Amino acid sequence: MQTVAVIDYGMGNLHSVAKALEHVGAGKVLVTSDAQVIREADRVVFPGVGAIRDCMAEIRRLGFDQLVREVSQDRPFLGICVGMQALLERSEENGGVDCIGLFPGQVRFFGKDLYEDGEHLKVPHMGWNEVEQALDHPLWHEIPDRGRFYFVHSYYGAAANPAHVVGRGHYSKDFAAALAAGSCFAVQFHPEKSHTHGLQLLQNFISWDGRW
């Protein structure tokens, strides 16, 4: 039976992610802060919610920045929400925070006065939004282009390399909804809260061989 490690660094809706993975038949799902357990897992999930400064402080305190760089290279790896943002180089949040740097690019604030077509848009961006599949990827299997996923975020990923952007969202401006390189896939939305399409993405993740 394969094992899926959900990295626990004290930030994130870990048990709802774990329950969703179990629901789609992920095998043995371990919510863990044990580095050795994470290293031995067949697949790794890296969730996150909250302020990036607090997240990165705990990630660095636990040595998980280096661990993430390691385990994201040789097995299927999924970042979720702030777990995706932490994979970029730097975030504007909290006055500027250096992140893990798996993907070149920045995390930027949507802004306080967003308007589109004369309508004032609230920040955080919260609720259902379409995701355009910018590039084909195994994790989009059986998910329609412009399918809707659930988002909660005030900051968005601005990837420096367009080849890494496999999904785009739009909220006054285009933003990276999904990033991918090698065996690493990361999403700004919450698949565990995104009903049918989110569960399909998680199911695709647990059957993915990590190649793209």
Order of alpha helices (4+ residues) and beta strands (2+ residues): beta-alpha-beta-alpha-beta-alpha-alpha-beta-alpha-beta-beta-beta-beta-beta-beta-beta-beta-beta-beta-beta-alpha
